[in-house]
Amino acid sequence: MKRFFLIFLLFCVPFALFAQSEEDAIKKVVQGAYIDAMQNLGDLEVARKGFHPEFEMLLFREGQMSKLQIKDWMERVEQRKANPPSTPPNITGKFLDVEITGTVAVVKLELYRDGNKIFTDYISLYNFEDGWKMVSKVYYQH
């Protein structure tokens, strides 16, 4: 029985550590590029590294769906940074779930402003040669 348990640990622990490190890498990309850079008007170079150039956000408003390309979204953030609000944004995120299958991941994330939930996001990522990149997002505005 002890031998079985030892063999089980030898196979499962490395996998669990690998999965945790991948989850941590995904959370780091989402936190840095999306929450810190895009939502809180931080370093857009960090955002550029965390978003794939073909990233699209799908918007659903008043029964109509539209798309927002990352280049257009970044232009909006650059405009907000050029004319910053009197009170800087203070957006925080709560990671609800990170699902990873091979080279694809989906993150379920809640965003809060001043303790109030404002969005629930579903962000898709692929793991490219240079790391995890966000490729799409859908969301619900609370």
PESUL-V595616 format. One record per residue. N is the residue number from 1. RES is the residue in one small letter. PSI is psi in whole degrees, -180 to 180 (999 if undefined). Layout:
n:res:psi
N:RES:PSI
N:RES:PSI
This chain:
n:res:psi
1:m:-41
2:k:-39
3:r:-44
4:f:-45
5:f:-42
6:l:-45
7:i:-42
8:f:-46
9:l:-41
10:l:-32
11:f:-36
12:c:-39
13:v:-48
14:p:-39
15:f:-44
16:a:-41
17:l:-40
18:f:-47
19:a:-41
20:q:-41
21:s:-35
22:e:-42
23:e:-42
24:d:-41
25:a:-40
26:i:-46
27:k:-38
28:k:-43
29:v:-47
30:v:-44
31:q:-50
32:g:-50
33:a:-39
34:y:-57
35:i:-55
36:d:-47
37:a:-54
38:m:-44
39:q:-40
40:n:17
41:l:44
42:g:-148
43:d:111
44:l:-18
45:e:-36
46:v:-41
47:a:-44
48:r:-33
49:k:-26
50:g:-14
51:f:135
52:h:145
53:p:-21
54:e:12
55:f:140
56:e:137
57:m:129
58:l:127
59:l:140
60:f:106
61:r:132
62:e:42
63:g:4
64:q:138
65:m:141
66:s:172
67:k:147
68:l:119
69:q:153
70:i:-37
71:k:-38
72:d:-39
73:w:-43
74:m:-36
75:e:-41
76:r:-42
77:v:-40
78:e:-40
79:q:-42
80:r:-37
81:k:-34
82:a:-31
83:n:71
84:p:149
85:p:157
86:s:-35
87:t:116
88:p:145
89:p:145
90:n:76
91:i:131
92:t:155
93:g:148
94:k:114
95:f:116
96:l:-34
97:d:143
98:v:113
99:e:129
100:i:130
101:t:104
102:g:-115
103:t:16
104:v:147
105:a:154
106:v:133
107:v:131
108:k:125
109:l:137
110:e:137
111:l:140
112:y:143
113:r:121
114:d:40
115:g:-2
116:n:130
117:k:127
118:i:-31
119:f:149
120:t:120
121:d:147
122:y:110
123:i:129
124:s:141
125:l:152
126:y:150
127:n:104
128:f:177
129:e:-33
130:d:17
131:g:-178
132:w:136
133:k:139
134:m:135
135:v:-22
136:s:163
137:k:138
138:v:159
139:y:165
140:y:129
141:q:126
142:h:999
